[in-house]
Amino acid sequence: MRFRTICSVTLALFALSAWTWAQRTTPSPKGNVSTNAPGQTVPWAPTSADLTFHKTPPKPGDTDLDKQVQQADKEKELLKQNTARLLKLIAEIKEDLDQSPSGTVASDDLKKSEEVEKLAKKLHKAFQSDTK
């Protein structure tokens, strides 16, 4: 009895798998015409519409992010130049004050101090705009 049950279950499973395999490999109802999209060889393969996200990558420097990075690099370089100029002017003023007699200031030092003030304000504005 048990042997018959096992045989009948095995036969039923075999018949079911043969039937599903036949459904998979049955030719299309239109004869030799494929039901797949043009250029598609198997039903589960992606179509060309599925592959539209594969575009050629942009050239370096063409994206908005690259342009923003280039602009930021230019601004950073300008800040470095202004900071170096500011430090140079301050060092020159200090050197002139150390060499001059007490209570006297050269007119050249006054001009340098005005330039120091302008550069300091310019740098201060630039740093404030970076933090906002």
URKACOR-V433741 format. One record per backbone hydrogen bond with DSSP energy under -1.0 kcal/mol. CO is the residue of the C=O (numbers start at 0). NH is the residue of the N-H. If there is no record, write none. Layout:
BEGIN
co=CO nh=NH
co=CO nh=NH
END
This chain:
BEGIN
co=0 nh=4
co=1 nh=5
co=2 nh=6
co=3 nh=7
co=4 nh=8
co=5 nh=9
co=6 nh=10
co=7 nh=11
co=8 nh=12
co=9 nh=13
co=10 nh=14
co=11 nh=15
co=12 nh=16
co=13 nh=17
co=14 nh=18
co=15 nh=19
co=16 nh=20
co=17 nh=21
co=18 nh=22
co=19 nh=23
co=20 nh=24
co=27 nh=30
co=36 nh=39
co=41 nh=44
co=48 nh=51
co=50 nh=53
co=52 nh=54
co=58 nh=61
co=62 nh=66
co=63 nh=67
co=64 nh=68
co=65 nh=69
co=66 nh=70
co=67 nh=71
co=68 nh=72
co=69 nh=73
co=70 nh=74
co=71 nh=75
co=72 nh=76
co=73 nh=77
co=74 nh=78
co=75 nh=79
co=76 nh=80
co=77 nh=81
co=78 nh=82
co=79 nh=83
co=80 nh=84
co=81 nh=85
co=82 nh=86
co=83 nh=87
co=84 nh=88
co=85 nh=89
co=86 nh=90
co=87 nh=91
co=88 nh=92
co=89 nh=93
co=90 nh=94
co=91 nh=95
co=92 nh=96
co=93 nh=97
co=94 nh=98
co=95 nh=99
co=100 nh=103
co=105 nh=109
co=106 nh=110
co=107 nh=111
co=108 nh=112
co=109 nh=113
co=110 nh=114
co=111 nh=115
co=112 nh=116
co=113 nh=117
co=114 nh=118
co=115 nh=119
co=116 nh=120
co=117 nh=121
co=118 nh=122
co=119 nh=123
co=120 nh=124
co=121 nh=125
co=122 nh=126
co=123 nh=127
co=124 nh=128
co=125 nh=129
co=126 nh=130
END
